[in-house]
């Protein structure tokens, strides 16, 4: 599943379509695609794992689910979910969920929850962590209304860097470690973006898919953790369990 930084790359790749009219629309998305024809794109934005195409009185939300992808100017053999032809190129989406939503993005999205957004609010995230004190931190990190854009890779890497066991109860994590965790979420999300652009992301993983802890020289534990049952990779020694 694409994480927030991957959507930022899409935003950069598609930025030149902003302000242009859509000339043609194709695809099997279950929306009124004809409504998009001759409409000018007011803005292209991301929120977590959502790509948002805004028009004057409505917007289109693209969610990439588990296997969604996109291409610019080159049509793949995969079935097109939504294809948008502009005067300066074509934008294609595949295996994604497409929804047309009436209204304004600003009224529907809290951009202070997006870890890739300059408006990200550590203070608000802290309050939300407090409200989820009884939940495991591995689950809370994947809650998009708290950490929009965080997926399994970012979750695993920041917990390793903050030395927190994924099954720790959120309310039991010491304040200093929570601060470290919140700092790592933002800094690693940016590092993720930079490395992915260079094609070097996997090479720099410290915990995700790793078999040995580089700090302790012990085998990493691979386990489905929390209520969400998502894969976690962690060290049973240096990542402290707070319960």
C-alpha positions as CSV (number, residue, x, y, z in Angstrom):
1,X,0.0,0.0,0.0
2,X,1.5,3.4,-0.9
3,X,2.4,5.6,2.0
4,X,2.3,9.4,2.3
5,X,5.7,10.0,0.8
6,X,4.8,8.0,-2.3
7,X,1.8,10.2,-2.8
8,X,4.0,13.3,-2.6
9,X,6.0,11.9,-5.6
10,X,2.7,11.5,-7.5
11,X,1.9,15.1,-6.6
12,X,5.2,16.3,-8.0
13,X,4.8,14.2,-11.2
14,X,1.3,15.6,-11.8
15,X,1.8,19.2,-10.7
16,X,1.9,20.5,-14.3
17,X,-1.8,19.5,-14.8
18,X,-3.0,21.9,-12.1
19,X,-4.9,24.9,-13.6
20,X,-5.7,23.0,-16.9
21,X,-9.0,21.8,-18.2
22,X,-9.7,18.1,-18.6
23,X,-10.4,17.4,-22.3
24,X,-11.3,13.7,-22.1
25,X,-12.0,11.1,-19.4
26,X,-11.9,7.3,-19.5
27,X,-11.9,4.4,-17.1
28,X,-14.2,2.1,-15.1
29,X,-14.5,4.2,-12.0
30,X,-18.0,4.2,-10.5
31,X,-18.5,7.9,-10.7
32,X,-20.1,10.3,-13.2
33,X,-16.8,10.6,-15.2
34,X,-18.5,12.8,-17.9
35,X,-18.9,15.5,-15.2
36,X,-15.1,16.0,-15.3
37,X,-15.0,16.9,-19.0
38,X,-14.1,20.5,-19.6
39,X,-13.7,21.2,-15.9
40,X,-10.5,23.0,-14.8
41,X,-8.4,21.5,-12.0
42,X,-8.3,24.1,-9.3
43,X,-5.7,22.2,-7.2
44,X,-3.9,18.9,-6.7
45,X,-3.3,18.0,-3.1
46,X,-2.4,15.0,-0.9
47,X,-3.6,14.0,2.5
48,X,-2.0,11.0,3.8
49,X,-2.7,8.2,1.3
50,X,-5.4,10.2,-0.5
51,X,-4.7,12.1,-3.8
52,X,-7.2,14.9,-4.1
53,X,-8.2,16.6,-7.4
54,X,-10.2,19.7,-6.7
55,X,-12.7,21.6,-8.9
56,X,-14.8,24.6,-8.1
57,X,-17.6,22.9,-6.2
58,X,-16.5,19.2,-5.8
59,X,-13.4,17.1,-5.8
60,X,-12.2,13.6,-6.7
61,X,-10.5,11.4,-4.1
62,X,-8.1,8.7,-5.3
63,X,-7.2,6.0,-2.7
64,X,-4.6,3.5,-3.8
65,X,-5.8,0.7,-1.5
66,X,-3.3,-2.2,-1.5
67,X,-2.2,-2.3,-5.2
68,X,-3.1,1.0,-6.7
69,X,-0.7,2.8,-9.0
70,X,-0.5,5.6,-11.6
71,X,1.3,6.7,-14.7
72,X,1.8,9.9,-16.6
73,X,1.6,10.1,-20.4
74,X,2.2,6.4,-20.8
75,X,-0.8,4.0,-20.7
76,X,-0.2,0.6,-19.1
77,X,-1.8,-2.7,-20.1
78,X,-3.6,-2.7,-16.7
79,X,-7.3,-1.7,-16.7
80,X,-7.6,2.0,-16.3
81,X,-9.7,3.1,-13.3
82,X,-9.5,6.7,-14.2
83,X,-7.7,8.4,-17.1
84,X,-7.6,12.2,-17.5
85,X,-6.5,13.9,-20.7
86,X,-5.2,17.4,-20.4
87,X,-3.8,19.8,-23.1
88,X,-0.3,19.0,-21.7
89,X,-0.5,15.3,-21.1
90,X,-2.5,12.4,-19.6
91,X,-2.8,11.1,-16.0
92,X,-3.8,7.5,-15.4
93,X,-4.9,5.7,-12.2
94,X,-5.1,1.9,-11.8
95,X,-6.5,-0.5,-9.2
96,X,-7.6,2.4,-7.0
97,X,-10.8,3.5,-5.3
98,X,-12.2,6.7,-6.9
99,X,-14.9,8.8,-5.3
100,X,-16.5,12.1,-6.4
101,X,-17.3,14.2,-3.3
102,X,-19.4,17.4,-3.3
103,X,-18.0,20.4,-1.4
104,X,-14.6,21.7,-0.4
105,X,-11.5,19.8,0.6
106,X,-10.7,22.3,3.4
107,X,-14.0,21.4,5.1
108,X,-13.4,17.7,5.0
109,X,-9.7,17.3,5.8
110,X,-7.5,18.2,8.8
111,X,-4.1,18.8,7.2
112,X,-2.5,19.2,10.6
113,X,-2.8,15.4,10.9
114,X,-0.8,14.8,7.7
115,X,2.8,13.9,8.6
116,X,4.1,15.2,5.2
117,X,2.3,18.6,5.5
118,X,3.9,21.8,6.8
119,X,0.8,22.2,8.9
120,X,1.5,19.0,10.8
121,X,0.7,19.6,14.5
122,X,2.7,17.6,17.1
123,X,0.6,19.1,19.9
124,X,-2.6,17.7,18.3
125,X,-1.0,14.4,17.8
126,X,0.0,14.3,21.5
127,X,-3.6,14.9,22.5
128,X,-4.8,12.1,20.3
129,X,-2.2,9.7,21.7
130,X,-3.6,10.5,25.1
131,X,-7.1,9.7,23.9
132,X,-5.9,6.3,22.7
133,X,-3.9,5.4,25.9
134,X,-5.2,1.8,26.1
135,X,-4.4,1.0,22.5
136,X,-1.1,-0.5,21.3
137,X,1.2,2.0,19.7
138,X,1.5,-0.2,16.5
139,X,-2.3,0.3,15.9
140,X,-2.3,4.0,16.8
141,X,0.5,4.8,14.4
142,X,-1.7,3.5,11.6
143,X,-4.7,5.6,12.5
144,X,-4.9,8.0,9.6
145,X,-6.8,10.7,11.6
146,X,-3.8,10.9,13.9
147,X,-0.9,10.1,11.5
148,X,-2.1,10.6,8.0
149,X,0.3,9.0,5.6
150,X,1.9,6.5,7.9
151,X,1.9,2.9,6.7
152,X,3.5,-0.3,7.8
153,X,7.0,0.7,6.7
154,X,7.1,4.1,8.5
155,X,5.5,2.5,11.6
156,X,8.2,-0.2,11.8
157,X,11.1,2.2,11.2
158,X,10.0,4.9,13.6
159,X,9.3,2.4,16.4
160,X,12.8,0.9,15.9
161,X,14.4,4.3,15.9
162,X,12.5,5.4,19.1
163,X,13.3,2.0,20.7
164,X,9.7,1.2,21.4
165,X,8.2,-2.2,21.3
166,X,5.2,-2.2,18.9
167,X,2.9,-3.9,21.4
168,X,3.5,-1.2,24.0
169,X,0.4,0.5,25.4
170,X,0.4,4.0,24.2
171,X,-0.5,5.5,27.6
172,X,2.5,3.7,29.2
173,X,5.1,5.1,26.9
174,X,7.3,7.7,28.8
175,X,6.8,11.3,27.7
176,X,10.3,11.7,26.5
177,X,9.9,8.6,24.3
178,X,6.6,9.8,22.9
179,X,8.4,13.1,21.9
180,X,11.1,11.1,20.2
181,X,8.5,9.0,18.4
182,X,6.6,12.1,17.1
183,X,9.8,13.6,15.9
184,X,10.8,10.4,14.1
185,X,7.5,10.1,12.4
186,X,8.0,13.4,10.6
187,X,11.7,13.1,10.0
188,X,11.6,9.6,8.7
189,X,8.6,10.4,6.4
190,X,10.8,13.0,4.8
191,X,13.7,10.6,4.6
192,X,11.4,8.0,3.1
193,X,10.5,10.5,0.4
194,X,14.1,11.5,-0.4
195,X,15.3,7.9,-0.5
196,X,12.4,6.7,-2.7
197,X,13.2,9.4,-5.2
198,X,16.7,8.1,-5.4
199,X,15.5,4.5,-5.7
200,X,17.4,3.7,-2.4
201,X,14.6,3.2,0.1
202,X,14.9,-0.5,0.7
203,X,18.6,-0.3,1.0
204,X,18.3,2.0,4.0
205,X,15.7,0.2,6.0
206,X,16.9,-0.5,9.5
207,X,14.1,-2.7,10.7
208,X,11.5,-3.4,8.0
209,X,12.0,-7.0,6.6
210,X,15.4,-7.2,8.5
211,X,16.5,-10.5,10.0
212,X,19.0,-9.1,12.6
213,X,19.1,-6.1,14.9
214,X,22.1,-3.9,13.9
215,X,22.3,-2.6,17.5
216,X,22.1,-5.9,19.4
217,X,23.2,-8.4,16.8
218,X,20.1,-10.5,17.7
219,X,17.4,-12.0,15.5
220,X,14.6,-9.6,14.7
221,X,11.1,-10.7,15.6
222,X,8.6,-10.8,12.8
223,X,5.0,-10.8,14.1
224,X,1.5,-9.7,13.3
225,X,0.8,-7.2,16.1
226,X,-2.2,-5.3,17.5
227,X,-5.9,-5.4,16.6
228,X,-5.0,-4.5,13.0
229,X,-2.8,-7.7,12.7
230,X,-0.2,-5.9,10.5
231,X,3.3,-7.2,10.2
232,X,5.9,-5.8,12.6
233,X,9.6,-6.3,12.6
234,X,11.3,-5.5,16.0
235,X,14.1,-6.3,18.4
236,X,12.9,-7.9,21.6
237,X,15.9,-6.4,23.5
238,X,16.4,-2.8,22.6
239,X,12.8,-2.0,21.8
240,X,11.3,-1.7,25.2
241,X,7.8,-3.1,26.0
242,X,5.8,-0.5,28.0
243,X,2.7,-2.2,29.5
